[in-house]
Amino acid sequence: MTTNSMPGPPYARRQWPAVAALFTVLGPAAAWLGRAISYLPEVPGPYALFYVVPFALVAATWIPPRTDAQRRRRLAMGSAGCLLALFYPNVLVVTWLVLWAVAGS
């Protein structure tokens, strides 16, 4: 029997709910903060649907990891989801400005 097939210590395997709960709180907070610091006027409802991608990345952190590699991937996905939620309004403003500049010329 190899040592690689042995799971980690029990305390290391039980930490994922706390990390997932942290990302669950940080995801909407990042979306609110991103909206608060952006220059967007009141955004119509359909543009809010693009928050599905960041929140799906955050929701994926609730899948229990079985290996250290999966644990690192879940951390990366939760972090990426929070960052996307934070910067989405600014990306939307830049996209609108670029399209406006291209259409105006």
Sequence and secondary structure as in RCSB ss.txt:
>XXXX:A:sequence
MTTNSMPGPPYARRQWPAVAALFTVLGPAAAWLGRAISYLPEVPGPYALFYVVPFALVAATWIPPRTDAQRRRRL
AMGSAGCLLALFYPNVLVVTWLVLWAVAGS
>XXXX:A:secstr
  GGGS   HHHHT HHHHHHHHHHHHHHHHHHHHHHS   S  HHHHGGGHHHHHHHHGGGS   SHHHHHHHH
HHHHHHHHHHHHHHHHHHHHHHHHHHHHH 
